[in-house]
Every structure is written in structure tokens, then in C-alpha cells.
Amino acid sequence: MLYPMKRKLLDISTTRFGVNAKGMDKGPMALVQSSAINADGSIVVPYINRTEPSLITFKAEDLLRKDDVLFIGKGSINTAALWPGSAEDTVASSMLYVIRPNPDLILPAYLAAYLNSHPAKAQIARYIKAGTVPVVSRQALNDLEIPVPSLAEQRKLVQLADAVQRTKLHLNELSTSYAQLLDAVWATYPEP
């Protein structure tokens, strides 16, 4: 079996910080904060805030593009999410890293799935700076070693990762249904 070549994240993508911006209820620009990213790497659209462009400093390259990988770099949960794109101008908050993969070398969905894997989390854990708020430094993230198989193999691994997420979702739904059924049965018994 051939093992994929490992490449540093820096060699297959660009990484930058999100912008310093205050989330607001209203505003003409969308702001993705870490609270909009679930532990499974999905983005919860209703949790995306708004902001006012005149109150923040940003460049055109700071605007999120479809297939950017958002990574929570501050806090106890370091999760990656694939940005699905948006018709409106959107920026990421400074709690997030914005990783823009080179699509000729690595599929964005593959990179997000790998960053959420146990091997990646083990690598990341070695570099977390302890403190009041744990932080993954940009240098540590850039030095992270990513296995880079062929694009065809990456597609297969993305399909497998998606299947795992769907299975987890279905199992959670099934567990909730059984718990509700059991509660309904308990409710039929007379109280003591």
C-alpha cells in the first residue's frame, strides 16, 4: 500500500486570521463567528451575525469565498467547517482562521474533514498554547502535517466522512425517538 505524502498546511493553502468585528443584530454584511460552527463542522446559518462594514477594517481578500475552510483557533473546541458560499459579502471573526486551499493539490472538503479527524486533533493538541483561552497559533496551524493523497482518493475519503456524519445524525435522531417513546410509556403508568 502506498502512503500519501504529507505536506505542511502552509504548502497547500493560505491561512489568515478573520477580522476584528463586533457582531450585531442588523447590518449589511454577514459575520461568521465561532458560535455558528457546530462541533461536527456544520455551519448553523441562523447563528451568523451581521456587522457594519464601516466599523471594521478589511480587504477584498478577507471576504469569504465558497470552499474556504473556517477553523476555530481560539477556545477549547478546534473545529473546521467548509464555507458553502453566500450571495452577500461575508467575513469571518478574529476567533477563526480562514484557510484557502489550493484546489489543484487538496480538496477543501477533504481538508475540513481531515482537520476534524482524530489524527489532526492529536497533532493540534501538541501545539495549543495554554492560558485562560487555549489558542492554536498561526505558525502551529501552518506547520500542521496533512496527508495529501490523490484527488480521486480525497474524493473517496470525503464521501466516507460525509457518510459517518450522516450516520451520527441518524443515530442521534433514533436515540431521541426511542427516548421519547420510553417517556410516553412511562407517562401511561399511574403516579404512586
Backbone hydrogen bonds, N-H to C=O, Kabsch-Sander energy under -0.5 kcal/mol:
donor,donor_aa,acceptor,acceptor_aa,energy
5,M,148,V,-0.7
7,R,146,I,-2.7
9,L,144,L,-2.0
10,L,142,N,-2.3
11,D,8,K,-1.4
12,I,8,K,-0.6
12,I,9,L,-1.3
13,S,9,L,-1.0
14,T,100,R,-1.8
16,R,98,V,-1.9
18,G,96,L,-2.2
19,V,92,A,-2.8
21,A,19,V,-0.8
23,G,21,A,-0.5
24,M,50,R,-3.1
29,M,51,T,-1.8
30,A,89,D,-2.3
31,L,49,N,-2.4
32,V,91,V,-2.7
33,Q,31,L,-0.6
36,A,33,Q,-2.0
37,I,34,S,-1.9
38,N,36,A,-0.6
38,N,42,S,-3.0
41,G,38,N,-2.0
44,V,36,A,-3.1
44,V,42,S,-0.5
45,V,43,I,-1.0
47,Y,44,V,-1.9
48,I,45,V,-2.1
49,N,31,L,-1.9
50,R,24,M,-2.1
51,T,29,M,-2.2
55,L,52,E,-2.2
56,I,53,P,-1.3
58,F,56,I,-0.6
62,D,59,K,-1.8
63,L,60,A,-1.4
64,L,90,T,-3.1
67,D,83,W,-2.9
68,D,65,R,-2.0
69,V,99,I,-3.2
70,L,68,D,-0.6
70,L,81,A,-3.2
71,F,97,Y,-2.4
72,I,79,T,-2.6
73,G,71,F,-0.8
73,G,95,M,-1.6
74,K,95,M,-0.9
75,G,134,P,-3.2
78,N,76,S,-0.6
79,T,77,I,-0.9
81,A,70,L,-2.5
82,L,41,G,-0.6
83,W,68,D,-3.2
83,W,81,A,-0.6
91,V,30,A,-2.1
93,S,32,V,-2.7
94,S,19,V,-1.0
96,L,93,S,-1.9
97,Y,71,F,-2.9
98,V,16,R,-3.2
99,I,69,V,-3.2
99,I,97,Y,-0.6
100,R,14,T,-2.7
100,R,98,V,-0.5
102,N,12,I,-3.1
105,L,102,N,-2.1
106,I,102,N,-2.6
111,L,107,L,-2.4
112,A,108,P,-2.5
113,A,109,A,-2.3
114,Y,110,Y,-2.9
115,L,111,L,-2.7
116,N,112,A,-1.2
117,S,114,Y,-2.0
121,K,117,S,-2.4
122,A,118,H,-2.3
123,Q,119,P,-1.8
124,I,120,A,-2.9
125,A,121,K,-2.4
126,R,122,A,-1.0
126,R,123,Q,-0.7
127,Y,123,Q,-0.5
127,Y,124,I,-1.6
128,I,124,I,-0.7
128,I,125,A,-0.5
129,K,135,V,-3.1
130,A,128,I,-0.6
135,V,129,K,-1.6
136,V,73,G,-2.9
137,S,135,V,-0.7
141,L,137,S,-2.2
142,N,138,R,-2.8
143,D,139,Q,-1.9
144,L,140,A,-0.6
144,L,141,L,-1.1
146,I,7,R,-3.3
146,I,144,L,-0.5
148,V,5,M,-3.4
154,Q,150,S,-2.6
155,R,151,L,-2.2
156,K,152,A,-1.7
157,L,153,E,-2.2
158,V,154,Q,-2.3
159,Q,155,R,-2.2
160,L,156,K,-2.1
161,A,157,L,-2.7
162,D,158,V,-2.6
163,A,159,Q,-2.1
164,V,160,L,-2.3
165,Q,161,A,-2.2
166,R,162,D,-2.6
167,T,163,A,-2.4
168,K,164,V,-2.5
169,L,165,Q,-2.3
170,H,166,R,-2.6
171,L,167,T,-2.7
172,N,168,K,-2.3
173,E,169,L,-2.4
174,L,170,H,-2.7
175,S,171,L,-2.6
176,T,172,N,-2.4
177,S,173,E,-2.3
178,Y,174,L,-2.5
179,A,175,S,-2.2
180,Q,176,T,-2.3
181,L,177,S,-2.4
182,L,178,Y,-2.7
183,D,179,A,-2.4
184,A,180,Q,-2.2
185,V,181,L,-2.1
186,W,182,L,-2.7
187,A,183,D,-2.0
188,T,184,A,-0.6
188,T,185,V,-1.2
189,Y,185,V,-0.6
189,Y,186,W,-1.2
